[in-house]
């Protein structure tokens, strides 16, 4: 990933926050079939390994796991948006402006391991359900379904565990632009594109208020 210094994310807490807020990842690896990419939610466990571990699962019918343990990359996509020059104050002054795209992204590099153990699979399915149900008024739990049904569903999946070796993040939010331009981007994203204040702040490099 091309990473100019002023767009680099270096704080571990900020990198992990992107993973937590945007857990639906693109998992990429090189195999004897060529480059493979899959899309799946991954739960981050900061307590495992030096840099943490990502866990999830894929369908047993998915050929991804046939590759065996290998190096892989999980990509987490934060807020992103097209930025029109029509928002820039400089457009009205001299017109020497061009469009851009602002975004936030984190790459988790590591060693991918595939897991078939039924107890491990039940735990990761429970963790995923708890992670995405916890904000609901009446959260669904794996225990709400018949045990034999859950067991049969777990037999149809294979676990994936990525032991992270390092994290790389990029936050392109017009940080190198004048304050007036960043303020205009913030207002434009909300007024024209309906972007929420928090995401608009992230994409314009300013604080929401």
N, C-alpha and C positions, 0 to 999 in steps of 0.2 A: 504494500500500500504506500503510495506517495504521501509523505508526511512532512510538510513544511513545519518548522519549529513552532511558529505561532499558532498552529492548529493542533499540536500534539497534546494529548491528555496523558499526564504523568502521575497523577495522584491515584493510588490504589483504590481509595474509597469512591472516587468519581467513576472509575472504570467498573467497579463492582455494582455501583448504583444503576448504571445503564443495563447491565445484565439482569438485575432484579426487576427493573421497570419494563424491560422489553425482552422477555425470556424466550420468545419464539425465534429460534436460530436457524441459520443456514449452515449445515454441516458438510464440509468439503474434504475429500481425500482423493489421493491418486491411487488407482488400482490397476490390475492387469487388464481391466476393461476400459481404461482411460480415466479421466477425471469424473468422479461421482459427486453429486450434491443432493442432499435431502433436507427437508424442512420439518422441524419438530420443536416442541417446547423442551427446555432443559432447566432443571433445578440446580442452583449453585449451592455448594456446601463449602464454606470458607474454612471449616475446621479440619478438612482432609487434605493432606499433602501440603507442600510448601506454599503453593499459590492457589489452592482450592481445587475442587472437582466439580464437574458438570455431569448430571445424570438424567437419563430419559430412556426411551425405548422406541423401537421400530417394529413393523410387522415382520413376522417370521418369513413371510413370502417375499420380503424385500431382499434383493441380492446383496445389499450393502454389507451385511455381516459376514458373508462368505469370504470376504477379503482377509478376515482375521485381524489381530491386533496390528495397528499401524499408526503413523503420524497423521494428524488431522487438524483441521481448523474449523472452529465454530464462530460464525459471524452474527453479531447482534446489532440490529438496526434501531437506532433511536429516532427522534423526530427528524423530518426532512421536508424540504419545500423548495419549489422554484421561486426565485427572487426576480421580479420584473424591474427593469430600469425606470419604469414609470413612477416608482416610489421615490427615486433618488432626487434630492434637491439639485444636484449637479445637472440633471437632465434639463431643468428649466433655465439654468444659467448658461451652459455651453453645449450640452447634448453629447459630450464625450463619455458615454456610459454604455455598459453592456450587461446582459443578464448573467446570473450565476445560479448555483444550486447550493443551499446550505444544508448541513446534515450533521448527525452525530452517529458514530459507529465504533464498535469494539470488536477486535479480533482476539479470540482465545486460542492459542496454539498449544498442542499437547499430544499425548499418547492416548489413542482410542482403544478401549477394551470392550469386547462383547461378552455379555453375561447371560447364562441360561438358568441359573439357580432360581427355583420357584420362590423361595423366601425373599431373595433380593428383589425379584420382580414385583412381588406383592408390596414390598416396602416402597419401591419407587413409584408404583401406581398410587399408593396411598399418599405419598409426599406430593405428587403432582396434583392430585385431587384437592388435598388440603391447601396447597398454595393458591389455587385458582378459585376455590370455593369460599375462602375465609372472609371475603368482603360481603358475602350474601347474607341476607337476613336469616335464612334457613339453609345452611350449607349442606350439600350432599356429601355423604361419606361412603367409602368402599363398603363399610359394614352395613349400609342400607340395602345392598344387593345380596342375594343368596350366595353363600360361600362356594357352592359347587359351580355356580355361574362365573364367579370371579376367577376361580381356578382354571376353568376352561378358557376364559379370555386371556389369562396369563400364559397359557400354553401356546397361544397364537402370536406371542411377541418375543422379542429378544432385547435384552437390556444393553444400553450403551453408556459407557463411563469414560469421560475425557479427563485425564489427569493433566491439569494445566501446567505448562512449563513457563509461559510468559503471556502477559496481556499487552495489547497495543491498542490505543484509542486515538480517534481523530474527532475533533469538534470544530467544524468549519462554520463559523457564525459571524463572518464579517468583522472579526476582532481587530483587523488592521485598518478598518475604515473609520472615518470621522464619526463622532457621537451623533451628529445630526442625521447621517445616513442610517445608522443603526436604529435610531429612534423611529425613522420613517419606515424601515423594514418591520419593526415591531408593530407599528400601527397598521401598516398595509396587510400584514398577515392576518390580523384579527378582523379588519374591516372588509377586505375583499375575499379572503380565503376561509374565514370563519375559524381560524386556528385559535385554540384556547390560550389564555394569557401565559401559562407556564411554558407551553411549547413555543409560543411566539418569543418569549424571553430567551429561551435556549437557542433559538435560531437567529436571533439578532444580537446575541452577546451582551444583553443587558438584563437587569433585574426586573422581575415582574412587580408591579405595585398597583 
